[in-house]
């Protein structure tokens, strides 16, 4: 099929050169511009855009890269002023594309992409209704285009992402999905993204999508198909690429940290520092470095976290970053700075992500974390499981005074044994955390149920896996509700196939 697709795309290009739809020609300049935008090399992308406008002024597919560049600036900086400035071009670009030939597979696809790009720009800046409306328009165009041109590979990128997200939409929003007529499943979306990813690394005409394909497949598999072998294939592919960029470094480090390899994540991020005169600033990389260093208990972790909160003018992960700064200083016995950063949590950022919500809740509680548990958690998140265990067993029973601390102690023992693949011990501690913690608003019981489901899924005991995923979803009003529920739903979806 991919071999056939390669020839179909070649035919499209040749027809374009012969004038069949020369104003929608995804030629060399357009491909290079798009490739550089997704790599955050905006200045380089602009050179190819201007070259194409000069050489082929009627080619409207320069719009794909121009619009993507503008939206990426808004998404990465969360800059509403930029949104107000750039959005004036949206209708101009869509009108220009709408005047082109409907015989081209790029006709509906390009319009859908412009809408999709603006959807994420709106959502990232808190304009959720506008974002949903943009997604609705894009979805309708893409589903129509796939019927007309089923072998057109680029459309499976956006369709794959949408179908994946539709498959795990929270229960409280399913009514909206039904009204809008959306349909799709997690497995369908993953298969479409896998198709797109394979084409990006096999077909010359699709090579410009490699960064985007890696990002999207990585994010979906990281969150909903937590198979370490599949994720390792993605990191291996990144390592093979000749030219790295901030987006690839982000997904590489994220996968490494998810797999408990913060040492490799840190090594990669430090080794690949990106010059701001070459790449658009990706502030989140400072946050990742700060987290990785905190997991190592490094003395200079605060430098990168402070850079994130001081340089990034948006709101996402700001509360979470301040909490990690507070942790850093608490571990270094600087209670004055710990209290200072706890106060900053309540002043800055928003509660869009589960991490930011948890930070806000902790700041409001005005209760400092137990140092034994804090150190154990940070070391565990960094992949230092033996050190994490040592931090726990150094404590005495009386060091865990509150119910929350006692529940977390049991839960952490389960997490450590799970990662060490001592499944019987992990099951014992998880079941204890679930039994004792189900009636409390902490995340320990729900995540214990989720991990019990994952263990039994790995052991191919689907009956017990399903039971614990369902148990996880029955628990409400706890920390990290959205992300834990999504993973449990993804588990149930996997068991259906």
ABEGO torsion letter per residue (X at the ends): XAAAAAAAAAAAAAAAAAGABAABBBBAAAAAAAAAAAAGBAAAAAAAAAAAAAABAABAAAAAAAAAAAAAAAAAAGBAAAAAAAAAAAAAAAAAAAABBAABAAAAAAAAAAAAAAAAAAAAAGBAAAAAAAAAAAAAAAAAAAAABAABAAAAAAAAAAAAAAAABBAAAAAAAAAAGBBEBAAAAAAAAAAAAAAAAABAAAAAAAAAAAAAAAAAAAAABBBAAAAAAAAAAAAABABBBAAAAAAAAAAAAAAGBAAAAAAAAAABBBBAAABBBBAAAAAAAAAAAAAAGBAAAAAAAAAAAAABABABGAAAAAAAAAAAAAAAGBAAAAAAAAAAAAABEBAABAAAAAAAAAAAAGBBBBAAAAAAAAAAAAGBAAAAAAAAAABBAAABABAAAAAAAAAAAAAAAAAAGBAAAAAAAAAAAAAAAAABABAAAAAAAAAAAAAAAAAGBAAAAAAAAAAAAABBGBBGAAAAAAAAAAAAAAAAX
